[in-house]
Structure formats: C-alpha cells, structure tokens
C-alpha cells in the first residue's frame, strides 16, 4: 500500500496546476472588477472636477460630500429594502456596496466617499469614532488638503462638512476640542451619541489578534507610537478587488514556482 508521501508525490503536479488555474481565474476576474469600479469612480470624479473647476480644495471636498450623499441616499431609498442573497452580495463586500445595492450605513457611505476622494487625488483616513465605550460606533473621514499638510473632517452619512466660525473647513482635533461650538451645525436627524468626546482611532490594531498587535509594536519601535496611531490600514486595502487580485497573482506565482521546481526535479531524476 502506498504511503501518504508517495500518494502526494503522484498528485502534487496536478494539484499545483489546479490551484494555478484557480488563482489565474480569480486574478483576472479581480482585475476586471477593479477596472469596472475605477471607471465608475473616474466618471464621478470628473463630474465633481467639472463643477469645481478653478475653485479651492475646500470647495472640492464640500461638493464631493454632497454628491456622494446624493447618490447613495437615493439608491438606499430605492434598493435598500431589497433582499440580496447571491454569493457575491452575502460574502464579498465591495467598498462600493452602497452604490450598487443601497445597503449599509456610515461605514459604507464613508468607504465610498473615501474611494471618490482618492480618485480626486486627495489623501483620506477613515475615522472610527468611539461612543458608549465602543470603537466604530460611527465612521467618518478626514481628508488631506495642501498635500496632506492640513486635514479636515467630513461626515458622509449625514452629508456634513464641519466649518469654523471663519467659514473654512475644520479638522478633527478642532471639532473634538470645541464640540459645543460645532454641534449647533449638525443636521436635525444627527445621533447625539456621536459627539467626538470619547476618542477615535484610524486602525483597529486588535483586528487580527496577535498578528496585528505585533505589527503595531514593531512599527511603534521603528517609527514611534504617535506615528503608528496615525496609520489607517483600511485605506491600503480600500479596493478589495485590487487586494484580491494581488493575492491571487501571488498565489499563482507560488504555484508556478512549485511546478518549475518539480519539472527540474524530474529532469534531474
């Protein structure tokens, strides 16, 4: 009777070919999906740029937030109450999910807005606000102006940009420190639990347990704890199809390497 090792040797090459084919198919599909989403975002960004041509970055931010809310609110009204049971809808959540089927709340509104701002060439960080002791109770964004020298706070779900008494866009620290001054600007339907008084973060460093906590500690040693607290990992993988494609092609590369190694081994033998 053949041992497990002998059986594996017989099926190793076919298995590698099988996985190579799967990785190739997933990679190609991911590239197609990512390109499709990029086309949607480019067209939205072009509309914003046409409406704000020659205007300041603050006007661009203000216009972008209003357009994002306009698009998502109407899709939510029409599509949000529907049932979506397909494998893709249930198991794979794109950052354009709300745009596609009108589902989601502050998180999806903010991720979609983040994709639009990125397409406009503006750096973005996702803000996980803490409320009643829970991080992520409300999700907003800070957008970098002047090449990231100044960051302003926006709330895509509530279609709101925070403005200082002088009329310029306010930053996260400004709003946090002077909430009593800014709460009067909020829309009537605002949830007053989201008052920026319990703190916030840009990355959940407990997300992957020991792995993410270890990454934080290593980064803190290399770059300083203050710098690590400013990192927004979510923006590195904001395009899930692009991330999936990269992982798929890495897997394909490993399979091809394994096949090349096996062919070389058989030749030597």
C-alpha positions in Angstrom: 0.0 0.0 0.0 1.3 3.4 -1.0 2.2 5.8 1.8 0.8 9.3 2.2 4.1 10.7 1.0 4.1 8.5 -2.2 0.4 9.5 -2.9 1.2 13.1 -2.6 4.2 12.8 -5.0 1.8 11.4 -7.6 -0.8 14.1 -7.3 1.4 17.0 -6.5 1.8 18.3 -10.0 -1.9 18.0 -11.0 -2.9 19.8 -7.7 -0.4 22.6 -8.4 -1.9 23.0 -11.9 -5.4 23.1 -10.5 -4.5 25.8 -8.0 -2.6 27.8 -10.6 -5.8 27.7 -12.8 -8.0 28.9 -9.9 -5.6 31.7 -8.9 -5.3 32.8 -12.5 -9.1 32.9 -12.9 -9.6 34.8 -9.6 -6.8 37.2 -10.6 -8.3 38.0 -14.0 -11.8 38.4 -12.5 -10.4 40.7 -9.8 -8.7 42.9 -12.3 -11.9 43.2 -14.4 -14.0 44.1 -11.3 -11.4 46.6 -10.1 -11.2 48.2 -13.5 -15.0 48.5 -13.7 -15.2 50.2 -10.3 -12.4 52.5 -11.3 -14.4 53.6 -14.3 -17.4 54.4 -12.1 -15.2 56.4 -9.7 -13.5 58.3 -12.6 -16.8 59.4 -14.0 -18.0 60.6 -10.6 -14.7 62.4 -10.0 -14.9 64.1 -13.4 -18.4 65.4 -12.6 -17.0 66.9 -9.4 -14.0 68.4 -11.1 -16.2 70.0 -13.8 -18.4 71.6 -11.1 -15.4 72.9 -9.1 -13.0 73.9 -11.9 -10.8 76.7 -10.7 -12.1 76.5 -7.1 -10.3 75.7 -3.9 -9.8 72.2 -2.5 -12.3 73.0 0.3 -15.0 73.5 -2.4 -14.0 70.2 -4.0 -14.4 68.4 -0.6 -17.7 70.1 0.0 -19.0 69.3 -3.5 -17.8 65.7 -3.3 -19.6 65.0 0.0 -22.9 66.4 -1.3 -22.6 64.3 -4.5 -21.7 61.1 -2.6 -24.7 61.6 -0.3 -27.0 62.5 -3.2 -26.1 59.2 -5.0 -26.2 56.9 -2.0 -29.3 58.3 -0.3 -31.4 57.8 -3.4 -30.0 54.3 -4.1 -30.8 53.4 -0.4 -34.3 54.7 -0.8 -35.0 52.6 -3.8 -32.8 49.5 -3.3 -32.0 49.5 0.4 -35.0 47.4 1.4 -34.4 44.6 -1.1 -33.2 41.1 -0.4 -29.8 40.2 -1.9 -28.9 36.6 -1.4 -26.3 36.0 -4.1 -22.9 34.6 -3.1 -21.3 37.9 -4.0 -23.7 40.1 -2.1 -23.5 37.9 1.0 -19.8 37.0 1.1 -17.9 39.8 -0.7 -18.5 43.3 0.3 -17.0 45.9 -2.0 -16.4 49.5 -0.8 -19.0 50.4 -3.5 -21.6 48.1 -1.9 -23.9 51.0 -1.0 -23.6 52.4 -4.5 -24.6 49.0 -6.1 -27.5 47.9 -3.9 -28.2 50.7 -1.5 -27.2 48.9 1.7 -25.1 49.9 4.6 -24.9 52.9 6.9 -22.0 55.2 7.9 -19.3 52.6 7.1 -20.3 52.1 3.5 -21.0 55.8 3.0 -17.6 56.7 4.3 -15.8 54.0 2.3 -17.5 55.0 -1.0 -16.6 58.7 -0.2 -13.0 57.6 0.5 -12.8 56.0 -2.9 -14.1 59.2 -4.6 -11.6 61.4 -2.7 -8.8 59.0 -3.6 -9.8 59.3 -7.3 -9.7 63.1 -6.9 -6.1 62.8 -5.7 -6.9 63.7 -2.1 -5.4 61.6 0.8 -8.0 60.1 3.2 -8.1 58.4 6.6 -11.1 56.6 8.0 -12.1 57.7 11.5 -13.6 55.1 13.8 -15.3 57.1 16.4 -15.8 55.8 20.0 -19.2 56.1 21.6 -20.6 54.4 24.7 -17.2 52.6 25.1 -17.3 51.1 21.6 -15.0 52.0 18.7 -16.5 52.1 15.3 -19.9 53.3 16.6 -19.8 55.9 13.9 -17.5 56.1 10.9 -16.4 59.4 9.3 -13.4 60.7 7.3 -10.6 63.2 7.4 -9.4 64.4 4.0 -5.9 65.8 3.4 -5.6 69.3 1.8 -2.5 71.1 0.6 -0.7 67.8 0.0 -1.7 66.4 3.4 -0.5 69.4 5.4 -4.0 70.0 6.7 -6.7 67.5 7.4 -10.4 68.3 7.5 -13.3 66.3 9.0 -16.3 65.2 6.9 -19.4 63.1 7.7 -20.6 61.4 4.5 -23.7 59.7 6.2 -25.1 63.0 7.4 -24.0 65.0 4.3 -22.0 67.3 6.6 -18.7 69.2 6.5 -17.6 71.0 9.6 -16.9 74.7 9.3 -15.0 77.0 11.6 -16.5 80.4 12.6 -14.4 81.9 9.8 -16.1 79.6 7.2 -13.1 77.3 6.5 -13.3 73.6 6.9 -12.5 72.3 10.4 -10.2 69.5 11.4 -10.8 66.5 13.7 -8.9 67.9 16.6 -10.7 71.3 16.3 -14.1 69.6 16.3 -13.2 67.3 19.2 -11.9 70.1 21.4 -14.8 72.5 20.6 -17.7 70.2 20.2 -20.1 72.6 21.9 -19.4 75.1 19.2 -19.8 72.6 16.3 -22.8 70.6 17.5 -25.1 73.6 16.5 -24.1 72.9 12.9 -25.3 69.3 12.8 -28.5 68.3 11.0 -31.7 67.6 12.9 -31.5 63.8 12.4 -28.0 63.6 13.9 -27.4 61.0 16.6 -26.0 62.9 19.5 -24.2 59.9 20.9 -21.6 60.7 18.2 -20.1 63.7 19.9 -16.3 63.0 19.4 -15.8 63.1 23.2 -14.8 59.5 23.8 -11.9 59.3 21.4 -11.3 57.8 18.0 -8.8 55.8 16.0 -7.8 55.2 12.4 -6.9 51.5 12.7 -8.2 48.6 14.9 -4.9 47.1 15.9 -6.7 44.2 17.6 -8.4 43.1 14.4 -6.1 40.2 13.7 -5.2 39.4 17.3 -1.6 38.6 18.0 -0.5 39.4 14.4 -1.9 42.9 14.2 -0.8 43.8 17.8 2.7 42.5 17.0 2.8 44.7 13.8 1.8 47.7 15.9 4.5 47.1 18.4 7.2 46.6 15.8 6.0 49.8 14.0 6.0 51.7 17.3 9.6 50.7 17.9 10.7 51.7 14.3 8.6 54.8 13.7 7.2 55.8 17.1 3.9 55.2 18.8 2.5 58.5 17.7 3.2 57.7 14.0 1.5 54.3 14.3 -1.6 55.9 15.8 -1.9 58.0 12.6 -1.8 55.0 10.3 -5.0 54.0 8.5 -4.5 50.4 7.3 -8.1 50.3 5.9 -7.0 52.7 3.1 -4.3 50.3 2.0 -7.0 47.7 1.1 -9.9 50.1 0.3 -10.1 48.5 -3.2 -10.9 44.8 -2.2 -10.8 43.6 -5.8 -7.3 45.0 -6.3 -6.2 43.4 -3.0 -7.8 40.1 -4.0 -6.1 40.3 -7.4 -2.7 40.9 -5.9 -3.1 37.9 -3.5 -4.3 35.7 -6.4 -1.4 36.5 -8.6 1.0 35.9 -5.7 -0.6 32.5 -5.2 -0.2 31.9 -9.0 3.4 32.8 -8.7 4.0 30.3 -5.9 2.2 27.6 -7.9 4.3 28.3 -11.0 7.5 28.3 -8.9 6.4 24.9 -7.4 5.7 23.5 -10.9 9.1 24.7 -12.2 10.8 23.1 -9.2 9.0 19.8 -9.8 9.9 19.8 -13.5 13.6 20.5 -12.6 13.5 17.7 -10.0 12.1 15.2 -12.6 14.7 16.2 -15.1 17.5 15.6 -12.6 15.9 12.3 -11.7 
